[in-house]
């Protein structure tokens, strides 16, 4: 196993998690903006009332992105520890 590929995998995972988090938060913001423009209030449901389904799905996607980021950090940390161990052995 190459150390560089482990670092690359970890960094790619972090970038993907960040992108997913950004996309989900933008979708939530857009949903909230659309509801505000329609003057919908939770106390007075109408035919265009706020639907929590899409927001709930995006919150779940954000949690998955968080878990992906945590896993990617562990990959980077492990690769860093492996480099340290290899240097200790070879010195």
C-alpha positions as MATLAB code, in Angstrom:
seq = 'XXXXXXXXXXXXXXXXXXXXXXXXXXXXXXXXXXXXXXXXXXXXXXXXXXXXXXXXXXXXXXXXXXXXXXXXXXXXXXXXXXXXXXXXXXX';
ca = [
       0.000    0.000    0.000;
       1.336    3.389   -0.926;
       1.272    6.124    1.690;
       0.548    8.785   -0.941;
      -2.557    6.934   -2.083;
      -3.822    6.771    1.508;
      -3.325   10.510    1.908;
      -4.977   11.120   -1.458;
      -7.936    8.940   -0.540;
      -8.381   10.772    2.742;
      -8.168   14.199    1.130;
     -10.561   13.171   -1.651;
     -12.997   11.881    0.962;
     -12.835   15.177    2.847;
     -13.398   17.152   -0.348;
     -16.394   14.983   -1.285;
     -17.882   15.330    2.197;
     -17.450   19.091    2.072;
     -19.114   19.274   -1.325;
     -22.058   17.125   -0.178;
     -22.471   19.255    2.941;
     -22.498   22.444    0.864;
     -25.020   21.053   -1.627;
     -27.374   19.855    1.112;
     -27.210   23.131    3.012;
     -27.932   25.058   -0.189;
     -30.972   22.861   -0.866;
     -32.242   23.521    2.663;
     -31.708   27.254    2.223;
     -33.504   27.198   -1.123;
     -36.438   25.283    0.389;
     -36.668   27.774    3.240;
     -36.489   30.706    0.819;
     -39.253   29.281   -1.346;
     -41.492   28.852    1.688;
     -40.784   32.400    2.868;
     -41.601   33.806   -0.569;
     -44.939   31.989   -0.464;
     -45.655   33.515    2.990;
     -46.262   30.094    4.491;
     -46.340   29.840    8.255;
     -46.319   26.585   10.202;
     -49.355   27.759   12.213;
     -51.540   28.186    9.114;
     -51.054   25.263    6.729;
     -52.206   25.792    3.157;
     -51.991   23.900   -0.098;
     -48.413   25.205   -0.338;
     -47.495   24.434    3.247;
     -43.998   23.603    4.331;
     -43.064   19.990    3.677;
     -40.417   18.653    6.028;
     -39.624   15.614    3.879;
     -37.033   17.264    1.618;
     -35.454   19.081    4.560;
     -35.299   15.895    6.593;
     -33.618   14.089    3.700;
     -31.046   16.873    3.407;
     -30.306   16.793    7.134;
     -29.700   13.050    6.809;
     -27.398   13.722    3.830;
     -25.518   16.265    5.931;
     -25.073   13.711    8.719;
     -23.761   11.177    6.190;
     -21.304   13.787    4.908;
     -20.157   14.375    8.488;
     -19.539   10.656    8.980;
     -17.663   10.504    5.666;
     -15.480   13.421    6.778;
     -14.720   11.719   10.096;
     -13.739    8.507    8.310;
     -11.523   10.454    5.913;
      -9.766   12.143    8.826;
      -9.078    8.714   10.329;
      -7.569    7.576    7.014;
      -5.284   10.616    6.935;
      -4.322   10.153   10.586;
      -3.520    6.480   10.042;
      -1.424    7.265    6.960;
       0.454    9.896    8.976;
       1.108    7.409   11.778;
       2.339    4.847    9.246;
       4.835    7.359    7.875;
       6.035    8.064   11.403;
       6.452    4.342   12.088;
       8.344    3.796    8.838;
      10.707    6.645    9.626;
      11.316    5.290   13.144;
      12.081    1.831   11.766;
      14.433    3.027    9.064;
      16.417    5.432   11.289;
];
